[in-house]
């Protein structure tokens, strides 16, 4: 499995969502704006290979971003979705995700 940087994964994921979601339709502009904002900040903070990202690193970043409550949960959900998407496409090895406790 070749190395894949977080920013490249985020770009591929968002580009995929622009054309089709699980329902087969393009994502809404609101959802795409949310993806670009949350995952864009995530990609900016993690200038490394996806496989090198750990749960504690994500937790520290969320704390540094001062994300709490619903905002924190929504960001974690999108990161988990991103990682699951990467696993399904063979970009990340199968197994527990760093976002799972």
LINRAFEN-V917947 format. One line per field, one symbol per residue. ss: DSSP state (H for helix, E for strand, - for the rest). A space follows every 10 residues. Layout:
ss = ???
This chain:
ss = ----EHHHHH HHHHHHHHH- --------HH HHHHHHHHHH HHHHH---EH HH--HHHHHH HHHH----HH HHHHHHHHHH HHHHHHHH-- ---------- -
